[in-house]
Amino acid sequence: MARGVIPVTGVNRSGVLLPNPTTGDAINKHTVENNGRVVLLVENTGSTVARTVSFHLARTVDGFSVTPRTVSVSAGDTKACGPFNPNDYGDDLLVDVDNAELKITAIRV
């Protein structure tokens, strides 16, 4: 199944108006174009439960995939995650969320 693409917004010296975040899709998952300068702002819009977001590593160890890096986001909180080294995470960062309460904004710094 194809993953949903999260658009990346570039930041410059004059700043940037961030686009509307992408709603997390726990079924189809997401992908983000990664050049090593991408940071994801992950917001938990829920009011009671912490939610998790996972970032899959592209590398393998002895032919086995590596456990994804998982970050917990408290209810009502926003976390900045990244940057993600393309040598470890690949040119297409695979992002999984556990619930649609997570909203993701990708920026290139």
N, C-alpha and C positions, 0 to 999 in steps of 0.2 A: 504494500500500500504506500502511496506517495505521501511524504511528509509535507506539512504546511510550511511555506517559506516565510520567515520573519524578515521584513525589510530592514536594512541598516541605514541609519541616518548619520552623515558626517558632521563632525563638530569642527568649527574654525575659531579664529581669534575673536570674531564678532559675536560668537555664541550661536545658538540654534534654537528654534522652536521645536520641541519634541513632538513627534506625531502621536496620534492615539495609540495606546499599547495594543499588542496582539493578545487576544484572549487565549489562555492556555487550552490546548486540546489533548486530553488524556488518552484519547483513542488513536488519533492519527499522528500525534507527536509533531515535532518541528525541526527545521534545519535553518542554520544561519551561515551566510558566507563569512568565512573566517580568514583574515590576513594577519592575525596576531595582534591587532590593535582594536579588537572588538570587545566592548563591555556590555553586559546585559543588565538592565535594571529590572528586577523581578519584584513585583508588588503583590502582596497577599491582601485581596479586597475582602476577605472573610472577616468575621468579627469574633470567632471563638476558637478556631482550630489552626494550629501550625500546619503548613503545607510544604511539600518538598519538590525541588527541581533537580534533575540529574543531567550531567554533561558526560557524554560518552567519549572515551579515549579511542583514537584510531589505532594506536599501537597495540601490539600483541606481545606476550611473553611466552616463549617456547611454543608459539602457535595458538595460544589460548587468549581470548579477549580479556581485557582488564576490567575490573569492577568500575562502573561509572562513578564519577565524583558527584556526591549528593549534598545539597545545601538545604537546610530547613529555614523557612521564612515564617516568622511569627505572625499571628493574626494582626492585620492592620499595619504591618511593617513593610518596608522596601529594602532590598539588598542589592548592592552592585556586585556583579560576579564577572571576573575576567581580569586582565586579558587572557586569551587562550592561545598557547603556543601551537602553531599549525603542525609542528613536528610531532606533538603529542595528541592533539585533538583533530587534526586534519584540516583541509581547506573548506570543508563543509561540517560545521559543528552540529552534532546531533543533540537536541535538547528534548527532554521528556519532563512532563509535569504530572502530578498525581491528581489534580483537580482544576476545573475551569475558574476557580477563584483566583488563580495566579494569572497576572497580566505581565507581558514581557515587552520591553522596549530595547532595541539593539542600537547602540551608538558606536561610531568609529572615532577613536580619539587620536 
